[in-house]
Amino acid sequence: MTTNADIVREAADALANGDGLTLMGHLSRDVQMTVGTGQPDATPWFGVYHGKRGVLQFLENARAIGPMEVTEKALVAEGELVVAWVHVSFSGPNGRAVDVDEAHFWRVVDGKVTSIDFLVDTAAIAAAFT
C-alpha cells in the first residue's frame, strides 16, 4: 500500500530532478504551490503557482539557476499532511553560494498532492540574486 509519505518522496524527488512527467502524475489538477512569497520578486521562482501548468512553470523558472542539490533530512506524515525538512544548496547568478535548510509542507488527498508550501530562507536566497 502506498502511503502519503511514499507519494511525497517520489513527487519531491521528481521535483528536485526536474522530472515533470513523474511529478504531474502525483499532483491534483488544481494543486497550489507557494514558494518564498514574502519576497516574490527576489528570485525567478518565488511566487504562487496554480494547477499543474503552474508547477511546470515553477520547474522552468527554477532551472534558470542551474544545478541545485536537495537532500532530505527528515520526513513526517500525519494524515493528509507530510512535512519534509530538506537541505538545499546551489550557486546564485552572482556566484554566491546558498546553503540552507527548508521546510516543505505537502497536503495529499486521495493519493494526489493538492498543495505544496515551501518555507524558505528568503533573505539568504535573495542575496544570491543581488
The 8 nearest C-alpha neighbors of each residue, nearest first, counted from 0:
[[1, 2, 5, 3, 6, 110, 4, 109],
 [0, 2, 5, 3, 6, 4, 110, 7],
 [1, 3, 5, 4, 0, 6, 110, 7],
 [2, 4, 6, 5, 7, 107, 1, 110],
 [3, 5, 7, 2, 6, 76, 8, 81],
 [6, 4, 2, 8, 3, 7, 1, 9],
 [7, 5, 3, 9, 4, 8, 10, 2],
 [6, 8, 10, 4, 9, 5, 11, 3],
 [9, 7, 11, 5, 10, 6, 12, 4],
 [8, 10, 12, 6, 7, 11, 13, 5],
 [9, 11, 7, 13, 22, 12, 8, 6],
 [12, 10, 14, 8, 13, 9, 7, 15],
 [13, 11, 15, 9, 14, 10, 8, 16],
 [12, 14, 18, 10, 16, 22, 11, 15],
 [13, 15, 11, 17, 12, 16, 10, 18],
 [16, 14, 12, 13, 17, 11, 69, 68],
 [17, 15, 13, 18, 14, 12, 11, 19],
 [16, 18, 14, 15, 19, 13, 58, 62],
 [19, 17, 13, 16, 20, 21, 14, 22],
 [18, 20, 22, 21, 17, 23, 55, 13],
 [21, 19, 23, 22, 18, 24, 13, 17],
 [22, 20, 24, 23, 19, 18, 13, 25],
 [21, 23, 19, 10, 13, 24, 20, 25],
 [24, 22, 26, 20, 25, 21, 19, 51],
 [23, 25, 21, 22, 26, 20, 111, 27],
 [26, 24, 111, 23, 22, 112, 10, 27],
 [27, 25, 112, 111, 23, 24, 30, 28],
 [28, 26, 111, 30, 113, 29, 112, 25],
 [27, 29, 50, 30, 51, 26, 113, 23],
 [28, 30, 50, 27, 31, 49, 113, 51],
 [31, 29, 113, 50, 27, 114, 28, 49],
 [32, 30, 49, 114, 48, 50, 115, 113],
 [31, 33, 115, 48, 116, 114, 47, 49],
 [34, 32, 47, 116, 46, 117, 48, 115],
 [35, 33, 117, 45, 46, 36, 116, 47],
 [36, 34, 45, 37, 121, 38, 119, 39],
 [35, 37, 39, 46, 38, 34, 45, 33],
 [36, 38, 35, 39, 121, 34, 45, 46],
 [39, 37, 36, 41, 40, 35, 121, 45],
 [40, 38, 36, 45, 46, 41, 37, 35],
 [39, 41, 38, 42, 45, 43, 46, 44],
 [40, 42, 125, 38, 39, 45, 128, 43],
 [43, 41, 44, 45, 40, 125, 128, 39],
 [42, 44, 60, 45, 61, 41, 40, 63],
 [43, 45, 60, 61, 42, 57, 46, 34],
 [46, 44, 35, 39, 34, 42, 36, 43],
 [47, 45, 39, 36, 34, 33, 35, 44],
 [46, 48, 33, 32, 34, 49, 36, 31],
 [49, 47, 53, 32, 31, 54, 33, 46],
 [50, 48, 31, 53, 30, 32, 29, 47],
 [51, 49, 29, 30, 53, 52, 28, 31],
 [50, 52, 54, 53, 28, 55, 30, 23],
 [53, 51, 55, 50, 54, 56, 49, 48],
 [52, 54, 48, 49, 56, 50, 51, 55],
 [53, 55, 57, 51, 56, 52, 48, 58],
 [54, 56, 52, 58, 57, 53, 51, 59],
 [55, 57, 53, 59, 54, 58, 60, 52],
 [58, 56, 54, 60, 55, 59, 44, 61],
 [59, 57, 55, 61, 56, 60, 62, 17],
 [58, 60, 56, 62, 57, 61, 55, 63],
 [59, 61, 57, 44, 58, 62, 43, 63],
 [60, 62, 58, 63, 44, 59, 57, 64],
 [63, 61, 59, 65, 64, 60, 58, 66],
 [62, 64, 61, 60, 65, 59, 43, 44],
 [65, 63, 62, 61, 91, 92, 66, 90],
 [64, 66, 62, 63, 67, 61, 89, 90],
 [67, 65, 89, 68, 64, 62, 90, 88],
 [66, 68, 89, 88, 65, 69, 87, 15],
 [67, 69, 88, 87, 89, 70, 66, 15],
 [70, 68, 87, 86, 15, 67, 85, 71],
 [71, 69, 86, 85, 72, 87, 68, 84],
 [70, 72, 85, 73, 84, 86, 69, 83],
 [71, 73, 85, 84, 70, 86, 74, 83],
 [74, 72, 84, 71, 83, 75, 85, 82],
 [73, 75, 83, 82, 84, 76, 81, 72],
 [76, 74, 82, 81, 83, 73, 77, 4],
 [77, 75, 81, 80, 4, 82, 78, 74],
 [76, 78, 80, 79, 81, 75, 82, 3],
 [77, 79, 80, 76, 81, 3, 107, 106],
 [78, 80, 107, 106, 108, 77, 81, 3],
 [81, 79, 106, 77, 78, 76, 105, 107],
 [80, 82, 76, 105, 75, 104, 4, 106],
 [83, 81, 104, 75, 103, 74, 105, 76],
 [82, 84, 74, 103, 102, 73, 85, 75],
 [83, 85, 102, 73, 72, 101, 71, 74],
 [86, 84, 71, 72, 101, 70, 100, 83],
 [85, 87, 100, 70, 69, 99, 101, 71],
 [88, 86, 69, 99, 68, 98, 100, 85],
 [87, 89, 98, 68, 97, 67, 99, 69],
 [90, 88, 67, 97, 96, 68, 66, 91],
 [91, 89, 96, 95, 94, 97, 92, 88],
 [90, 92, 127, 94, 93, 95, 128, 64],
 [91, 93, 94, 128, 64, 127, 90, 95],
 [92, 94, 91, 95, 127, 128, 129, 90],
 [95, 93, 91, 92, 90, 96, 127, 128],
 [94, 96, 127, 91, 93, 90, 97, 92],
 [97, 95, 90, 89, 91, 94, 98, 127],
 [96, 98, 88, 89, 90, 124, 99, 95],
 [97, 99, 88, 87, 96, 89, 100, 86],
 [100, 98, 87, 86, 97, 88, 101, 120],
 [99, 101, 86, 85, 87, 84, 102, 98],
 [100, 102, 119, 85, 118, 84, 86, 103],
 [103, 101, 84, 118, 83, 117, 85, 104],
 [102, 104, 117, 83, 82, 116, 118, 84],
 [103, 105, 82, 116, 115, 81, 117, 102],
 [106, 104, 115, 81, 114, 80, 82, 107],
 [105, 107, 80, 114, 79, 113, 112, 81],
 [106, 108, 112, 79, 111, 113, 110, 3],
 [109, 107, 111, 110, 79, 112, 113, 106],
 [108, 110, 111, 107, 112, 79, 3, 27],
 [109, 111, 108, 107, 3, 112, 6, 25],
 [112, 110, 26, 27, 25, 107, 108, 109],
 [111, 113, 107, 26, 27, 106, 114, 25],
 [114, 112, 30, 27, 106, 107, 111, 26],
 [115, 113, 31, 106, 30, 32, 105, 112],
 [114, 116, 32, 105, 104, 31, 33, 117],
 [115, 117, 33, 104, 32, 103, 34, 118],
 [118, 116, 103, 34, 119, 102, 33, 104],
 [119, 117, 102, 101, 103, 116, 35, 34],
 [118, 120, 101, 121, 117, 35, 102, 34],
 [121, 119, 123, 122, 124, 99, 118, 101],
 [120, 122, 124, 119, 123, 125, 35, 38],
 [121, 123, 125, 124, 120, 126, 38, 41],
 [124, 122, 126, 120, 125, 121, 97, 127],
 [123, 125, 121, 126, 127, 122, 97, 120],
 [124, 126, 41, 122, 128, 127, 123, 121],
 [127, 125, 123, 128, 124, 129, 122, 95],
 [128, 126, 91, 95, 125, 124, 129, 93],
 [127, 129, 125, 126, 91, 92, 93, 42],
 [128, 126, 127, 125, 93, 41, 92, 91]]
